[in-house]
Each structure stands twice: as C-alpha cells, then as structure tokens.
Amino acid sequence: MSRGISYTPEFKEQVVKRVIDGPEPIVKVARELDINHKTLSNWVSEYRRNHRDAPLPADMPDRDRIRELEKRNKELEAENAFLKKAASYFAREHR
C-alpha cells in the first residue's frame, strides 16, 4: 500500500545525481524539492549500492573523488572483515 507520492525512476536518478555530483547536502536538496530527507537518503544509498563497481567520472573534482574512494574502501574493508569471520565460522563448523 502506497502512503504518498510516487516518483518516477528518472526523477529519482536526477535528484540522486544532484546530491552525488553537487556540493549540496541531502537535507538541503530534499527541502528544496519537498521530499523527505530520509527518502532521499535511501535513494542515494540504493544508487551507490547499485553503482559501486562503476568507474568514477574522469572530470570529478579531486576532493569528491577522494571522498568517494575512501567511502568505497571503507565498504570493501567491512565486506572483507565479514567474509573472514564467515569463513572462519564455517571452517570450524566443518571440522
């Protein structure tokens, strides 16, 4: 059951790219477009999950590029730690 406005995928992508490519924070963009900031945050998170393996644009400013690479690195470190724990758990269980 829908509780509110339904947004097109094109609109969502356009707004998400505005947040990712621009200097404005999610809260400001959400306020300007009259969107709940948590909804927009979810859209941004989903977009990043779906596009995390995509190469970064060549024309991306260095500061933003470093921030994005650090975020990707942190996510990969968390995945790696989880996989190590899972492998250890299943190795013990198998014996």
N, CA and C atoms as a LAMMPS dump frame, in Angstrom:
ITEM: TIMESTEP
0
ITEM: NUMBER OF ATOMS
285
ITEM: BOX BOUNDS ff ff ff
-5.0000000000000000e+02 5.0000000000000000e+02
-5.0000000000000000e+02 5.0000000000000000e+02
-5.0000000000000000e+02 5.0000000000000000e+02
ITEM: ATOMS id mol type element x y z
1 1 1 N 0.844 -1.18 0
2 1 2 C 0 0 0
3 1 3 C 0.887 1.24 0
4 2 1 N 0.663 2.117 -0.926
5 2 2 C 1.44 3.34 -1.049
6 2 3 C 0.943 4.376 -0.044
7 3 1 N 1.873 5.08 0.563
8 3 2 C 1.483 6.061 1.576
9 3 3 C 1.682 7.488 1.106
10 4 1 N 2.125 7.69 -0.117
11 4 2 C 2.383 9.056 -0.514
12 4 3 C 2.576 9.187 -2.004
13 5 1 N 3.388 10.119 -2.351
14 5 2 C 3.662 10.425 -3.743
15 5 3 C 4.554 9.343 -4.344
16 6 1 N 4.283 9.024 -5.592
17 6 2 C 5.115 8.067 -6.311
18 6 3 C 5.989 8.85 -7.288
19 7 1 N 7.285 8.615 -7.235
20 7 2 C 8.231 9.332 -8.088
21 7 3 C 8.716 8.411 -9.2
22 8 1 N 8.957 8.971 -10.363
23 8 2 C 9.445 8.176 -11.489
24 8 3 C 10.907 7.823 -11.26
25 9 1 N 11.367 6.721 -11.83
26 9 2 C 12.787 6.363 -11.712
27 9 3 C 13.705 7.449 -12.282
28 10 1 N 13.254 8.114 -13.343
29 10 2 C 14.056 9.184 -13.952
30 10 3 C 14.231 10.348 -12.987
31 11 1 N 13.141 10.711 -12.299
32 11 2 C 13.208 11.801 -11.326
33 11 3 C 14.156 11.436 -10.191
34 12 1 N 14.002 10.209 -9.675
35 12 2 C 14.86 9.759 -8.579
36 12 3 C 16.328 9.83 -8.975
37 13 1 N 16.645 9.322 -10.173
38 13 2 C 18.039 9.326 -10.615
39 13 3 C 18.57 10.747 -10.771
40 14 1 N 17.744 11.63 -11.295
41 14 2 C 18.147 13.022 -11.479
42 14 3 C 18.454 13.687 -10.131
43 15 1 N 17.605 13.443 -9.15
44 15 2 C 17.792 14.044 -7.823
45 15 3 C 19.018 13.44 -7.136
46 16 1 N 19.181 12.126 -7.252
47 16 2 C 20.332 11.455 -6.642
48 16 3 C 21.63 11.984 -7.239
49 17 1 N 21.668 12.133 -8.544
50 17 2 C 22.883 12.651 -9.19
51 17 3 C 23.162 14.085 -8.744
52 18 1 N 22.117 14.846 -8.497
53 18 2 C 22.309 16.209 -7.992
54 18 3 C 23.01 16.178 -6.633
55 19 1 N 22.621 15.232 -5.792
56 19 2 C 23.24 15.102 -4.464
57 19 3 C 24.674 14.603 -4.598
58 20 1 N 24.877 13.568 -5.409
59 20 2 C 26.2 12.942 -5.528
60 20 3 C 27.191 13.856 -6.234
61 21 1 N 26.749 14.501 -7.309
62 21 2 C 27.655 15.327 -8.11
63 21 3 C 27.836 16.736 -7.565
64 22 1 N 26.926 17.174 -6.73
65 22 2 C 26.985 18.555 -6.264
66 22 3 C 27.486 18.688 -4.845
67 23 1 N 27.697 19.915 -4.443
68 23 2 C 28.198 20.163 -3.087
69 23 3 C 27.094 20.241 -2.031
70 24 1 N 25.831 20.215 -2.465
71 24 2 C 24.731 20.391 -1.527
72 24 3 C 24.451 19.117 -0.732
73 25 1 N 24.168 19.248 0.549
74 25 2 C 23.828 18.07 1.367
75 25 3 C 22.423 17.566 1.048
76 26 1 N 22.171 16.329 1.41
77 26 2 C 20.884 15.693 1.155
78 26 3 C 19.733 16.51 1.74
79 27 1 N 19.898 17.003 2.945
80 27 2 C 18.82 17.727 3.619
81 27 3 C 18.406 18.966 2.828
82 28 1 N 19.379 19.684 2.295
83 28 2 C 19.079 20.905 1.548
84 28 3 C 18.342 20.585 0.251
85 29 1 N 18.817 19.597 -0.473
86 29 2 C 18.171 19.209 -1.732
87 29 3 C 16.754 18.718 -1.453
88 30 1 N 16.605 17.901 -0.423
89 30 2 C 15.283 17.377 -0.069
90 30 3 C 14.318 18.51 0.281
91 31 1 N 14.795 19.461 1.035
92 31 2 C 13.952 20.593 1.437
93 31 3 C 13.521 21.402 0.212
94 32 1 N 14.471 21.646 -0.713
95 32 2 C 14.157 22.422 -1.909
96 32 3 C 13.115 21.731 -2.784
97 33 1 N 13.157 20.403 -2.831
98 33 2 C 12.254 19.646 -3.698
99 33 3 C 11.041 19.103 -2.943
100 34 1 N 10.926 19.446 -1.673
101 34 2 C 9.821 18.998 -0.823
102 34 3 C 9.728 17.47 -0.789
103 35 1 N 10.89 16.845 -0.54
104 35 2 C 10.994 15.395 -0.396
105 35 3 C 11.504 15.129 1.014
106 36 1 N 11.022 14.078 1.634
107 36 2 C 11.52 13.694 2.943
108 36 3 C 13.009 13.363 2.821
109 37 1 N 13.837 13.915 3.71
110 37 2 C 15.289 13.711 3.594
111 37 3 C 15.674 12.244 3.794
112 38 1 N 14.901 11.5 4.569
113 38 2 C 15.198 10.077 4.755
114 38 3 C 14.916 9.298 3.471
115 39 1 N 13.876 9.694 2.766
116 39 2 C 13.559 9.064 1.484
117 39 3 C 14.692 9.307 0.499
118 40 1 N 15.139 10.545 0.424
119 40 2 C 16.229 10.876 -0.486
120 40 3 C 17.513 10.149 -0.081
121 41 1 N 17.765 10.05 1.197
122 41 2 C 18.936 9.324 1.682
123 41 3 C 18.877 7.857 1.258
124 42 1 N 17.69 7.262 1.329
125 42 2 C 17.522 5.878 0.873
126 42 3 C 17.792 5.748 -0.62
127 43 1 N 17.328 6.708 -1.402
128 43 2 C 17.571 6.688 -2.848
129 43 3 C 19.064 6.756 -3.139
130 44 1 N 19.76 7.644 -2.421
131 44 2 C 21.203 7.803 -2.626
132 44 3 C 21.934 6.52 -2.248
133 45 1 N 21.569 5.928 -1.125
134 45 2 C 22.204 4.673 -0.69
135 45 3 C 21.978 3.559 -1.709
136 46 1 N 20.761 3.445 -2.196
137 46 2 C 20.439 2.411 -3.182
138 46 3 C 21.224 2.638 -4.47
139 47 1 N 21.301 3.894 -4.894
140 47 2 C 22.047 4.223 -6.109
141 47 3 C 23.522 3.848 -5.948
142 48 1 N 24.098 4.194 -4.808
143 48 2 C 25.517 3.884 -4.573
144 48 3 C 25.752 2.379 -4.524
145 49 1 N 24.839 1.633 -3.901
146 49 2 C 24.96 0.167 -3.875
147 49 3 C 24.928 -0.406 -5.282
148 50 1 N 24.034 0.107 -6.094
149 50 2 C 23.875 -0.412 -7.454
150 50 3 C 24.982 0.026 -8.403
151 51 1 N 25.686 1.1 -8.058
152 51 2 C 26.718 1.635 -8.952
153 51 3 C 28.106 1.655 -8.334
154 52 1 N 28.306 0.903 -7.27
155 52 2 C 29.595 0.992 -6.572
156 52 3 C 30.758 0.423 -7.374
157 53 1 N 30.469 -0.447 -8.333
158 53 2 C 31.543 -1.004 -9.149
159 53 3 C 31.813 -0.186 -10.4
160 54 1 N 30.989 0.818 -10.654
161 54 2 C 31.167 1.663 -11.834
162 54 3 C 32.38 2.57 -11.634
163 55 1 N 33.122 2.817 -12.695
164 55 2 C 34.279 3.721 -12.565
165 55 3 C 33.823 5.147 -12.264
166 56 1 N 34.667 5.868 -11.557
167 56 2 C 34.363 7.261 -11.243
168 56 3 C 34.555 8.113 -12.489
169 57 1 N 33.755 9.161 -12.648
170 57 2 C 33.916 10.037 -13.812
171 57 3 C 35.286 10.698 -13.817
172 58 1 N 35.879 10.819 -14.978
173 58 2 C 37.219 11.41 -15.103
174 58 3 C 37.233 12.886 -14.723
175 59 1 N 36.116 13.572 -14.915
176 59 2 C 36.073 15.008 -14.633
177 59 3 C 35.641 15.325 -13.2
178 60 1 N 35.575 14.309 -12.366
179 60 2 C 35.169 14.501 -10.962
180 60 3 C 36.262 15.274 -10.214
181 61 1 N 35.881 16.287 -9.443
182 61 2 C 36.885 17.042 -8.678
183 61 3 C 37.645 16.118 -7.713
184 62 1 N 38.914 16.42 -7.505
185 62 2 C 39.769 15.57 -6.683
186 62 3 C 39.204 15.349 -5.281
187 63 1 N 38.698 16.409 -4.672
188 63 2 C 38.16 16.293 -3.31
189 63 3 C 37.013 15.29 -3.259
190 64 1 N 36.099 15.386 -4.226
191 64 2 C 34.961 14.462 -4.279
192 64 3 C 35.414 13.053 -4.63
193 65 1 N 36.395 12.957 -5.508
194 65 2 C 36.931 11.664 -5.923
195 65 3 C 37.563 10.942 -4.722
196 66 1 N 38.335 11.671 -3.938
197 66 2 C 38.978 11.094 -2.754
198 66 3 C 37.914 10.66 -1.751
199 67 1 N 36.904 11.494 -1.528
200 67 2 C 35.832 11.157 -0.593
201 67 3 C 35.116 9.878 -1.042
202 68 1 N 34.821 9.77 -2.324
203 68 2 C 34.129 8.589 -2.844
204 68 3 C 35.02 7.347 -2.755
205 69 1 N 36.302 7.495 -3.062
206 69 2 C 37.22 6.353 -2.975
207 69 3 C 37.384 5.894 -1.527
208 70 1 N 37.448 6.838 -0.59
209 70 2 C 37.542 6.475 0.823
210 70 3 C 36.289 5.739 1.275
211 71 1 N 35.122 6.174 0.806
212 71 2 C 33.871 5.511 1.156
213 71 3 C 33.854 4.091 0.6
214 72 1 N 34.261 3.934 -0.667
215 72 2 C 34.311 2.603 -1.276
216 72 3 C 35.299 1.703 -0.542
217 73 1 N 36.43 2.266 -0.151
218 73 2 C 37.437 1.499 0.573
219 73 3 C 36.896 1.02 1.917
220 74 1 N 36.193 1.892 2.624
221 74 2 C 35.611 1.527 3.917
222 74 3 C 34.594 0.396 3.75
223 75 1 N 33.768 0.487 2.711
224 75 2 C 32.778 -0.568 2.452
225 75 3 C 33.467 -1.895 2.138
226 76 1 N 34.519 -1.846 1.343
227 76 2 C 35.244 -3.07 0.994
228 76 3 C 35.933 -3.681 2.211
229 77 1 N 36.48 -2.839 3.079
230 77 2 C 37.102 -3.351 4.302
231 77 3 C 36.068 -4.034 5.191
232 78 1 N 34.868 -3.463 5.28
233 78 2 C 33.805 -4.071 6.084
234 78 3 C 33.376 -5.411 5.484
235 79 1 N 33.238 -5.463 4.16
236 79 2 C 32.887 -6.725 3.499
237 79 3 C 33.963 -7.775 3.734
238 80 1 N 35.211 -7.373 3.624
239 80 2 C 36.334 -8.286 3.808
240 80 3 C 36.344 -8.847 5.234
241 81 1 N 36.127 -7.999 6.222
242 81 2 C 36.102 -8.446 7.609
243 81 3 C 34.958 -9.439 7.833
244 82 1 N 33.794 -9.151 7.251
245 82 2 C 32.657 -10.053 7.378
246 82 3 C 32.97 -11.41 6.741
247 83 1 N 33.537 -11.392 5.553
248 83 2 C 33.853 -12.646 4.862
249 83 3 C 34.893 -13.472 5.624
250 84 1 N 35.854 -12.799 6.231
251 84 2 C 36.846 -13.517 7.036
252 84 3 C 36.18 -14.213 8.218
253 85 1 N 35.263 -13.509 8.888
254 85 2 C 34.561 -14.1 10.026
255 85 3 C 33.692 -15.268 9.58
256 86 1 N 33.014 -15.105 8.457
257 86 2 C 32.155 -16.175 7.948
258 86 3 C 32.985 -17.391 7.56
259 87 1 N 34.121 -17.174 6.903
260 87 2 C 34.987 -18.285 6.504
261 87 3 C 35.507 -19.017 7.735
262 88 1 N 35.882 -18.27 8.752
263 88 2 C 36.373 -18.871 9.987
264 88 3 C 35.282 -19.693 10.661
265 89 1 N 34.076 -19.159 10.696
266 89 2 C 32.946 -19.855 11.312
267 89 3 C 32.664 -21.173 10.591
268 90 1 N 32.593 -21.124 9.282
269 90 2 C 32.27 -22.335 8.52
270 90 3 C 33.427 -23.337 8.527
271 91 1 N 34.662 -22.856 8.637
272 91 2 C 35.8 -23.762 8.72
273 91 3 C 35.749 -24.53 10.04
274 92 1 N 35.388 -23.856 11.129
275 92 2 C 35.264 -24.529 12.429
276 92 3 C 34.104 -25.521 12.435
277 93 1 N 33.002 -25.115 11.83
278 93 2 C 31.812 -25.953 11.81
279 93 3 C 32.038 -27.23 10.978
280 94 1 N 32.815 -27.113 9.951
281 94 2 C 33.063 -28.223 9.042
282 94 3 C 33.899 -29.338 9.69
283 95 1 N 34.759 -28.974 10.617
284 95 2 C 35.648 -29.941 11.271
285 95 3 C 34.87 -30.81 12.129
